[in-house]
Amino acid sequence: MLSPIIDFWLQFMQGFNLVMDYVQHSAILKILVSCIMSLAFLNIVRAGGLMIRKVAMAIAPKKQQRKLAPQPTPINIVRSMARKMELGSLLDWKHYDDMPLAMLLENNGSTVILRICCEPYLVPQLSGGDLPGEYHFVEACFKWGPLRAEHSIDSMKFSLEMQVLHRCNQDHDPFEYVTVSYLFVIMGNGNGPLTTITENLRCIARPDSQMELPAFDLASLMKPFDSNFYSYEGTYDNGAQVLPTKWLICTYIFAISSQQVSQFSTLCGRDGTSIHCNARKEQPLGNRSVNFHIY
């Protein structure tokens, strides 16, 4: 006597064969069965894709952590130790002098972040030099402290650092992110282009607060340069996420007033206290190298 499972399977196959016989003689049934099988196939593909994405999302943070571990930021750049590298072409800055539709200033509880809204074809972008593709503007964040910002040059400390994050959408490039660093030192009457930001910091004193700034072109604040800059591989940290990045350090030092620096220090963090310093500690260079790019 056959077991119930085998008996059920034989009855199912008999019924299936009977249905297929009807299908062979009916155009409507053929179309209906084809549609059902197509839908089943699409669901299998979607389920498989979802599973692959979940696995990739689980693996990605571990891969990123392994990549971040050996390349911490910030560092002290020793000019005499930097390797001179000749550029094949100059850096090319596009749409930095175009006026964005809107500008947003945010206190995320760790730093000040500047973002823009513009037409897709007018997104500021950086290319040329030894960059393997076009890198589009994402945001700018600021690091400050009473004694130092983040990067230093020949152990010279700076009062403020503006870090401008760019991203390339082409996955095959060796590095997805490029961050341009501008260093500020207390000098004279301060920085005119930075005034629009510093005078409005009081409006975002509380963490997680935002405001829309009067729009201005980014080129007036983030001066484009085409050569004579330092580069190395490190990390970008805006307080909410840490990303592996290639750093481009501008060698021109900008002025800022003590009053402007103090306005950054009045911002409050998530613990309710003023953010007197949000700069990360200096890290060893390790096996990495710093390049100085000339043309």
Secondary structure, DSSP 8 states (H G I E B T S, - for coil): ---HHHHHHHHHHHHHHHHHHHHHT-HHHHHHHHHHHHHHHHHHHHHHHHHHHHHHHHHHHHHHHHHHTTS-S--EE-GGGSEEEE-SS-EEEESTTS--SEEEEEE-SS-EEEEEE--GGG--EEEETT-SS-EEEEEEEEEE-SS--S-EETTB--SEEEEEEEE---TTSS-SEEEEEEEEEE-TT--STTHHHHTTGGGG-STTEEEEE----GGGTS----SSEEEEEEEEE-SS-EEEEEEEEEEEEEEE-HHHHHHHHT-B-TTSSB-S---------TT---EEEE-
